[in-house]
């Protein structure tokens, strides 16, 4: 860096202080994002957005699709259990 020789000690200290402040802000943001409470809140909001639309109405098509998938899995498991039980 050829321009470092032209900078004064005060300028370098100011740069270091600004970098330190940016780093502290980034660390605080990462700690906030990784907080278990905040992670849980985001997961709840994501789950709600899957079930409710923007107006707060139930997304019945998604609920029916999920219920159908669950019923299908249970049906397959029951068939497998019955087949294994015959042996």
Backbone atoms as SQL, in Angstrom:
CREATE TABLE atoms (id INTEGER PRIMARY KEY, chain TEXT, resi INTEGER, resn TEXT, atom TEXT, x REAL, y REAL, z REAL);
INSERT INTO atoms VALUES
  (1, 'A', 1, 'UNK', 'N', 0.843, -1.176, 0.000),
  (2, 'A', 1, 'UNK', 'CA', 0.000, 0.000, 0.000),
  (3, 'A', 1, 'UNK', 'C', 0.884, 1.233, 0.000),
  (4, 'A', 2, 'UNK', 'N', 0.936, 1.908, -1.086),
  (5, 'A', 2, 'UNK', 'CA', 1.823, 3.059, -1.203),
  (6, 'A', 2, 'UNK', 'C', 1.290, 4.281, -0.477),
  (7, 'A', 3, 'UNK', 'N', -0.030, 4.338, -0.223),
  (8, 'A', 3, 'UNK', 'CA', -0.585, 5.523, 0.410),
  (9, 'A', 3, 'UNK', 'C', -0.520, 5.454, 1.936),
  (10, 'A', 4, 'UNK', 'N', -0.064, 4.341, 2.521),
  (11, 'A', 4, 'UNK', 'CA', 0.011, 4.234, 3.977),
  (12, 'A', 4, 'UNK', 'C', 1.077, 5.155, 4.546),
  (13, 'A', 5, 'UNK', 'N', 2.116, 5.429, 3.785),
  (14, 'A', 5, 'UNK', 'CA', 3.175, 6.314, 4.280),
  (15, 'A', 5, 'UNK', 'C', 2.685, 7.752, 4.351),
  (16, 'A', 6, 'UNK', 'N', 1.712, 8.094, 3.536),
  (17, 'A', 6, 'UNK', 'CA', 1.216, 9.465, 3.518),
  (18, 'A', 6, 'UNK', 'C', 0.175, 9.707, 4.607),
  (19, 'A', 7, 'UNK', 'N', -0.303, 8.642, 5.243),
  (20, 'A', 7, 'UNK', 'CA', -1.332, 8.812, 6.272),
  (21, 'A', 7, 'UNK', 'C', -0.690, 9.115, 7.617),
  (22, 'A', 8, 'UNK', 'N', -1.405, 9.895, 8.403),
  (23, 'A', 8, 'UNK', 'CA', -0.901, 10.223, 9.737),
  (24, 'A', 8, 'UNK', 'C', -1.335, 9.153, 10.723),
  (25, 'A', 9, 'UNK', 'N', -0.755, 9.197, 11.895),
  (26, 'A', 9, 'UNK', 'CA', -1.099, 8.244, 12.944),
  (27, 'A', 9, 'UNK', 'C', -2.570, 8.394, 13.333),
  (28, 'A', 10, 'UNK', 'N', -3.056, 9.621, 13.353),
  (29, 'A', 10, 'UNK', 'CA', -4.462, 9.854, 13.697),
  (30, 'A', 10, 'UNK', 'C', -5.395, 9.232, 12.659),
  (31, 'A', 11, 'UNK', 'N', -5.016, 9.312, 11.389),
  (32, 'A', 11, 'UNK', 'CA', -5.837, 8.720, 10.333),
  (33, 'A', 11, 'UNK', 'C', -5.857, 7.198, 10.454),
  (34, 'A', 12, 'UNK', 'N', -4.719, 6.630, 10.746),
  (35, 'A', 12, 'UNK', 'CA', -4.641, 5.175, 10.915),
  (36, 'A', 12, 'UNK', 'C', -5.470, 4.747, 12.116),
  (37, 'A', 13, 'UNK', 'N', -5.365, 5.486, 13.220),
  (38, 'A', 13, 'UNK', 'CA', -6.155, 5.168, 14.408),
  (39, 'A', 13, 'UNK', 'C', -7.650, 5.304, 14.120),
  (40, 'A', 14, 'UNK', 'N', -8.029, 6.295, 13.332),
  (41, 'A', 14, 'UNK', 'CA', -9.436, 6.476, 12.980),
  (42, 'A', 14, 'UNK', 'C', -9.925, 5.312, 12.113),
  (43, 'A', 15, 'UNK', 'N', -9.078, 4.859, 11.181),
  (44, 'A', 15, 'UNK', 'CA', -9.424, 3.705, 10.346),
  (45, 'A', 15, 'UNK', 'C', -9.597, 2.448, 11.195),
  (46, 'A', 16, 'UNK', 'N', -8.694, 2.262, 12.142),
  (47, 'A', 16, 'UNK', 'CA', -8.774, 1.101, 13.029),
  (48, 'A', 16, 'UNK', 'C', -10.045, 1.162, 13.867),
  (49, 'A', 17, 'UNK', 'N', -10.369, 2.337, 14.382),
  (50, 'A', 17, 'UNK', 'CA', -11.585, 2.491, 15.190),
  (51, 'A', 17, 'UNK', 'C', -12.832, 2.212, 14.347),
  (52, 'A', 18, 'UNK', 'N', -12.845, 2.679, 13.104),
  (53, 'A', 18, 'UNK', 'CA', -14.001, 2.435, 12.226),
  (54, 'A', 18, 'UNK', 'C', -14.123, 0.949, 11.915),
  (55, 'A', 19, 'UNK', 'N', -12.997, 0.303, 11.644),
  (56, 'A', 19, 'UNK', 'CA', -13.010, -1.134, 11.372),
  (57, 'A', 19, 'UNK', 'C', -13.478, -1.897, 12.598),
  (58, 'A', 20, 'UNK', 'N', -13.018, -1.506, 13.762),
  (59, 'A', 20, 'UNK', 'CA', -13.430, -2.151, 15.012),
  (60, 'A', 20, 'UNK', 'C', -14.938, -1.998, 15.230),
  (61, 'A', 21, 'UNK', 'N', -15.473, -0.824, 14.930),
  (62, 'A', 21, 'UNK', 'CA', -16.919, -0.590, 15.086),
  (63, 'A', 21, 'UNK', 'C', -17.718, -1.452, 14.108),
  (64, 'A', 22, 'UNK', 'N', -17.244, -1.562, 12.864),
  (65, 'A', 22, 'UNK', 'CA', -17.928, -2.404, 11.879),
  (66, 'A', 22, 'UNK', 'C', -17.895, -3.866, 12.309),
  (67, 'A', 23, 'UNK', 'N', -16.750, -4.301, 12.806),
  (68, 'A', 23, 'UNK', 'CA', -16.618, -5.679, 13.281),
  (69, 'A', 23, 'UNK', 'C', -17.554, -5.946, 14.458),
  (70, 'A', 24, 'UNK', 'N', -17.621, -5.025, 15.395),
  (71, 'A', 24, 'UNK', 'CA', -18.501, -5.193, 16.558),
  (72, 'A', 24, 'UNK', 'C', -19.956, -5.271, 16.111),
  (73, 'A', 25, 'UNK', 'N', -20.319, -4.448, 15.157),
  (74, 'A', 25, 'UNK', 'CA', -21.688, -4.468, 14.636),
  (75, 'A', 25, 'UNK', 'C', -21.993, -5.799, 13.960),
  (76, 'A', 26, 'UNK', 'N', -21.043, -6.298, 13.191),
  (77, 'A', 26, 'UNK', 'CA', -21.231, -7.578, 12.505),
  (78, 'A', 26, 'UNK', 'C', -21.351, -8.719, 13.505),
  (79, 'A', 27, 'UNK', 'N', -20.522, -8.714, 14.520),
  (80, 'A', 27, 'UNK', 'CA', -20.574, -9.759, 15.548),
  (81, 'A', 27, 'UNK', 'C', -21.908, -9.693, 16.281),
  (82, 'A', 28, 'UNK', 'N', -22.369, -8.488, 16.627),
  (83, 'A', 28, 'UNK', 'CA', -23.655, -8.343, 17.304),
  (84, 'A', 28, 'UNK', 'C', -24.791, -8.885, 16.439),
  (85, 'A', 29, 'UNK', 'N', -24.740, -8.603, 15.141),
  (86, 'A', 29, 'UNK', 'CA', -25.777, -9.097, 14.233),
  (87, 'A', 29, 'UNK', 'C', -25.747, -10.622, 14.150),
  (88, 'A', 30, 'UNK', 'N', -24.555, -11.204, 14.072),
  (89, 'A', 30, 'UNK', 'CA', -24.435, -12.657, 14.020),
  (90, 'A', 30, 'UNK', 'C', -24.934, -13.305, 15.312),
  (91, 'A', 31, 'UNK', 'N', -24.624, -12.716, 16.450),
  (92, 'A', 31, 'UNK', 'CA', -25.096, -13.241, 17.728),
  (93, 'A', 31, 'UNK', 'C', -26.615, -13.180, 17.778),
  (94, 'A', 32, 'UNK', 'N', -27.187, -12.084, 17.290),
  (95, 'A', 32, 'UNK', 'CA', -28.639, -11.935, 17.266),
  (96, 'A', 32, 'UNK', 'C', -29.274, -12.978, 16.359),
  (97, 'A', 33, 'UNK', 'N', -28.695, -13.205, 15.197),
  (98, 'A', 33, 'UNK', 'CA', -29.228, -14.198, 14.256),
  (99, 'A', 33, 'UNK', 'C', -29.152, -15.613, 14.815),
  (100, 'A', 34, 'UNK', 'N', -28.087, -15.908, 15.545),
  (101, 'A', 34, 'UNK', 'CA', -27.860, -17.268, 16.040),
  (102, 'A', 34, 'UNK', 'C', -28.534, -17.528, 17.381),
  (103, 'A', 35, 'UNK', 'N', -29.171, -16.532, 17.947),
  (104, 'A', 35, 'UNK', 'CA', -29.838, -16.697, 19.231),
  (105, 'A', 35, 'UNK', 'C', -30.940, -17.756, 19.111),
  (106, 'A', 36, 'UNK', 'N', -30.973, -18.738, 20.001),
  (107, 'A', 36, 'UNK', 'CA', -32.006, -19.777, 19.928),
  (108, 'A', 36, 'UNK', 'C', -33.423, -19.208, 19.946),
  (109, 'A', 37, 'UNK', 'N', -33.632, -18.173, 20.727),
  (110, 'A', 37, 'UNK', 'CA', -34.961, -17.554, 20.794),
  (111, 'A', 37, 'UNK', 'C', -35.346, -16.983, 19.431),
  (112, 'A', 38, 'UNK', 'N', -34.414, -16.270, 18.802),
  (113, 'A', 38, 'UNK', 'CA', -34.711, -15.684, 17.497),
  (114, 'A', 38, 'UNK', 'C', -34.860, -16.753, 16.422),
  (115, 'A', 39, 'UNK', 'N', -34.066, -17.808, 16.500),
  (116, 'A', 39, 'UNK', 'CA', -34.211, -18.909, 15.549),
  (117, 'A', 39, 'UNK', 'C', -35.600, -19.535, 15.672),
  (118, 'A', 40, 'UNK', 'N', -36.046, -19.738, 16.900),
  (119, 'A', 40, 'UNK', 'CA', -37.367, -20.318, 17.119),
  (120, 'A', 40, 'UNK', 'C', -38.461, -19.399, 16.593),
  (121, 'A', 41, 'UNK', 'N', -38.327, -18.110, 16.842),
  (122, 'A', 41, 'UNK', 'CA', -39.327, -17.155, 16.350),
  (123, 'A', 41, 'UNK', 'C', -39.393, -17.166, 14.826),
  (124, 'A', 42, 'UNK', 'N', -38.234, -17.218, 14.177),
  (125, 'A', 42, 'UNK', 'CA', -38.224, -17.247, 12.708),
  (126, 'A', 42, 'UNK', 'C', -38.860, -18.535, 12.184),
  (127, 'A', 43, 'UNK', 'N', -38.610, -19.647, 12.858),
  (128, 'A', 43, 'UNK', 'CA', -39.202, -20.913, 12.433),
  (129, 'A', 43, 'UNK', 'C', -40.719, -20.892, 12.599),
  (130, 'A', 44, 'UNK', 'N', -41.195, -20.304, 13.693),
  (131, 'A', 44, 'UNK', 'CA', -42.641, -20.199, 13.912),
  (132, 'A', 44, 'UNK', 'C', -43.261, -19.332, 12.826),
  (133, 'A', 45, 'UNK', 'N', -42.635, -18.205, 12.524),
  (134, 'A', 45, 'UNK', 'CA', -43.153, -17.325, 11.473),
  (135, 'A', 45, 'UNK', 'C', -43.159, -18.020, 10.116),
  (136, 'A', 46, 'UNK', 'N', -42.125, -18.787, 9.849),
  (137, 'A', 46, 'UNK', 'CA', -42.066, -19.509, 8.578),
  (138, 'A', 46, 'UNK', 'C', -43.165, -20.564, 8.508),
  (139, 'A', 47, 'UNK', 'N', -43.393, -21.251, 9.603),
  (140, 'A', 47, 'UNK', 'CA', -44.457, -22.264, 9.629),
  (141, 'A', 47, 'UNK', 'C', -45.821, -21.613, 9.459),
  (142, 'A', 48, 'UNK', 'N', -46.030, -20.466, 10.128),
  (143, 'A', 48, 'UNK', 'CA', -47.299, -19.751, 9.982),
  (144, 'A', 48, 'UNK', 'C', -47.517, -19.302, 8.547),
  (145, 'A', 49, 'UNK', 'N', -46.456, -18.861, 7.888),
  (146, 'A', 49, 'UNK', 'CA', -46.607, -18.394, 6.509),
  (147, 'A', 49, 'UNK', 'C', -46.952, -19.540, 5.567),
  (148, 'A', 50, 'UNK', 'N', -46.626, -20.758, 5.959),
  (149, 'A', 50, 'UNK', 'CA', -46.995, -21.906, 5.142),
  (150, 'A', 50, 'UNK', 'C', -48.478, -22.245, 5.289),
  (151, 'A', 51, 'UNK', 'N', -49.062, -21.932, 6.446),
  (152, 'A', 51, 'UNK', 'CA', -50.441, -22.293, 6.727),
  (153, 'A', 51, 'UNK', 'C', -51.405, -21.131, 6.473),
  (154, 'A', 52, 'UNK', 'N', -50.951, -19.899, 6.717),
  (155, 'A', 52, 'UNK', 'CA', -51.798, -18.721, 6.551),
  (156, 'A', 52, 'UNK', 'C', -51.249, -17.830, 5.441),
  (157, 'A', 53, 'UNK', 'N', -52.149, -17.181, 4.686),
  (158, 'A', 53, 'UNK', 'CA', -51.706, -16.249, 3.652),
  (159, 'A', 53, 'UNK', 'C', -51.512, -14.858, 4.266),
  (160, 'A', 54, 'UNK', 'N', -51.256, -13.861, 3.428),
  (161, 'A', 54, 'UNK', 'CA', -50.959, -12.511, 3.899),
  (162, 'A', 54, 'UNK', 'C', -52.137, -11.867, 4.621),
  (163, 'A', 55, 'UNK', 'N', -53.362, -12.282, 4.293),
  (164, 'A', 55, 'UNK', 'CA', -54.556, -11.720, 4.923),
  (165, 'A', 55, 'UNK', 'C', -54.965, -12.490, 6.180),
  (166, 'A', 56, 'UNK', 'N', -54.227, -13.515, 6.538),
  (167, 'A', 56, 'UNK', 'CA', -54.531, -14.306, 7.721),
  (168, 'A', 56, 'UNK', 'C', -55.503, -15.444, 7.462),
  (169, 'A', 57, 'UNK', 'N', -55.813, -15.700, 6.199),
  (170, 'A', 57, 'UNK', 'CA', -56.721, -16.791, 5.842),
  (171, 'A', 57, 'UNK', 'C', -55.938, -18.102, 5.731),
  (172, 'A', 58, 'UNK', 'N', -56.607, -19.192, 6.100),
  (173, 'A', 58, 'UNK', 'CA', -55.970, -20.501, 5.989),
  (174, 'A', 58, 'UNK', 'C', -55.713, -20.852, 4.527),
  (175, 'A', 59, 'UNK', 'N', -54.582, -21.443, 4.279),
  (176, 'A', 59, 'UNK', 'CA', -54.265, -21.952, 2.939),
  (177, 'A', 59, 'UNK', 'C', -54.754, -23.399, 2.896),
  (178, 'A', 60, 'UNK', 'N', -56.028, -23.570, 2.579),
  (179, 'A', 60, 'UNK', 'CA', -56.640, -24.889, 2.660),
  (180, 'A', 60, 'UNK', 'C', -56.022, -25.870, 1.686),
  (181, 'A', 61, 'UNK', 'N', -55.597, -25.407, 0.523),
  (182, 'A', 61, 'UNK', 'CA', -54.992, -26.322, -0.444),
  (183, 'A', 61, 'UNK', 'C', -53.728, -26.953, 0.121),
  (184, 'A', 62, 'UNK', 'N', -52.907, -26.159, 0.803),
  (185, 'A', 62, 'UNK', 'CA', -51.682, -26.711, 1.391),
  (186, 'A', 62, 'UNK', 'C', -52.010, -27.683, 2.516),
  (187, 'A', 63, 'UNK', 'N', -52.997, -27.334, 3.325),
  (188, 'A', 63, 'UNK', 'CA', -53.365, -28.205, 4.441),
  (189, 'A', 63, 'UNK', 'C', -53.877, -29.535, 3.908),
  (190, 'A', 64, 'UNK', 'N', -54.712, -29.489, 2.874),
  (191, 'A', 64, 'UNK', 'CA', -55.241, -30.720, 2.283),
  (192, 'A', 64, 'UNK', 'C', -54.109, -31.550, 1.681),
  (193, 'A', 65, 'UNK', 'N', -53.162, -30.886, 1.024),
  (194, 'A', 65, 'UNK', 'CA', -52.037, -31.606, 0.416),
  (195, 'A', 65, 'UNK', 'C', -51.195, -32.293, 1.490),
  (196, 'A', 66, 'UNK', 'N', -50.919, -31.597, 2.569),
  (197, 'A', 66, 'UNK', 'CA', -50.125, -32.190, 3.652),
  (198, 'A', 66, 'UNK', 'C', -50.888, -33.341, 4.298),
  (199, 'A', 67, 'UNK', 'N', -52.175, -33.143, 4.539),
  (200, 'A', 67, 'UNK', 'CA', -52.985, -34.209, 5.137),
  (201, 'A', 67, 'UNK', 'C', -53.023, -35.430, 4.214),
  (202, 'A', 68, 'UNK', 'N', -53.130, -35.198, 2.920),
  (203, 'A', 68, 'UNK', 'CA', -53.118, -36.308, 1.967),
  (204, 'A', 68, 'UNK', 'C', -51.793, -37.045, 1.977),
  (205, 'A', 69, 'UNK', 'N', -50.711, -36.296, 2.055),
  (206, 'A', 69, 'UNK', 'CA', -49.390, -36.930, 2.100),
  (207, 'A', 69, 'UNK', 'C', -49.218, -37.756, 3.367),
  (208, 'A', 70, 'UNK', 'N', -49.669, -37.224, 4.485),
  (209, 'A', 70, 'UNK', 'CA', -49.573, -37.958, 5.748),
  (210, 'A', 70, 'UNK', 'C', -50.420, -39.234, 5.671),
  (211, 'A', 71, 'UNK', 'N', -51.630, -39.100, 5.147),
  (212, 'A', 71, 'UNK', 'CA', -52.495, -40.278, 5.014),
  (213, 'A', 71, 'UNK', 'C', -51.851, -41.316, 4.095),
  (214, 'A', 72, 'UNK', 'N', -51.206, -40.870, 3.025),
  (215, 'A', 72, 'UNK', 'CA', -50.529, -41.792, 2.118),
  (216, 'A', 72, 'UNK', 'C', -49.391, -42.531, 2.786),
  (217, 'A', 73, 'UNK', 'N', -48.592, -41.812, 3.564),
  (218, 'A', 73, 'UNK', 'CA', -47.470, -42.441, 4.267),
  (219, 'A', 73, 'UNK', 'C', -47.986, -43.449, 5.286),
  (220, 'A', 74, 'UNK', 'N', -49.029, -43.065, 6.029),
  (221, 'A', 74, 'UNK', 'CA', -49.602, -43.986, 7.012),
  (222, 'A', 74, 'UNK', 'C', -50.151, -45.220, 6.305),
  (223, 'A', 75, 'UNK', 'N', -50.818, -45.034, 5.176),
  (224, 'A', 75, 'UNK', 'CA', -51.348, -46.162, 4.415),
  (225, 'A', 75, 'UNK', 'C', -50.252, -47.102, 3.956),
  (226, 'A', 76, 'UNK', 'N', -49.166, -46.561, 3.439),
  (227, 'A', 76, 'UNK', 'CA', -48.043, -47.380, 2.988),
  (228, 'A', 76, 'UNK', 'C', -47.450, -48.139, 4.167),
  (229, 'A', 77, 'UNK', 'N', -47.291, -47.477, 5.290),
  (230, 'A', 77, 'UNK', 'CA', -46.741, -48.150, 6.471),
  (231, 'A', 77, 'UNK', 'C', -47.647, -49.286, 6.940),
  (232, 'A', 78, 'UNK', 'N', -48.961, -49.054, 6.891),
  (233, 'A', 78, 'UNK', 'CA', -49.893, -50.115, 7.294),
  (234, 'A', 78, 'UNK', 'C', -49.820, -51.307, 6.339),
  (235, 'A', 79, 'UNK', 'N', -49.716, -51.056, 5.043),
  (236, 'A', 79, 'UNK', 'CA', -49.595, -52.141, 4.066),
  (237, 'A', 79, 'UNK', 'C', -48.307, -52.919, 4.303),
  (238, 'A', 80, 'UNK', 'N', -47.219, -52.223, 4.515),
  (239, 'A', 80, 'UNK', 'CA', -45.935, -52.886, 4.775),
  (240, 'A', 80, 'UNK', 'C', -46.028, -53.723, 6.051),
  (241, 'A', 81, 'UNK', 'N', -46.643, -53.161, 7.067),
  (242, 'A', 81, 'UNK', 'CA', -46.773, -53.890, 8.337),
  (243, 'A', 81, 'UNK', 'C', -47.609, -55.160, 8.147),
  (244, 'A', 82, 'UNK', 'N', -48.666, -55.047, 7.363),
  (245, 'A', 82, 'UNK', 'CA', -49.521, -56.214, 7.117),
  (246, 'A', 82, 'UNK', 'C', -48.764, -57.281, 6.326),
  (247, 'A', 83, 'UNK', 'N', -47.988, -56.842, 5.319),
  (248, 'A', 83, 'UNK', 'CA', -47.223, -57.799, 4.517),
  (249, 'A', 83, 'UNK', 'C', -46.151, -58.502, 5.347),
  (250, 'A', 84, 'UNK', 'N', -45.487, -57.763, 6.187),
  (251, 'A', 84, 'UNK', 'CA', -44.449, -58.347, 7.027),
  (252, 'A', 84, 'UNK', 'C', -45.074, -59.273, 8.069),
  (253, 'A', 85, 'UNK', 'N', -46.268, -58.959, 8.538),
  (254, 'A', 85, 'UNK', 'CA', -46.936, -59.774, 9.537),
  (255, 'A', 85, 'UNK', 'C', -47.398, -61.106, 9.007),
  (256, 'A', 86, 'UNK', 'N', -47.584, -61.263, 7.703),
  (257, 'A', 86, 'UNK', 'CA', -48.041, -62.518, 7.109),
  (258, 'A', 86, 'UNK', 'C', -46.945, -63.580, 7.091),
  (259, 'A', 87, 'UNK', 'N', -45.729, -63.218, 7.157),
  (260, 'A', 87, 'UNK', 'CA', -44.617, -64.171, 7.042),
  (261, 'A', 87, 'UNK', 'C', -44.403, -64.944, 8.283);
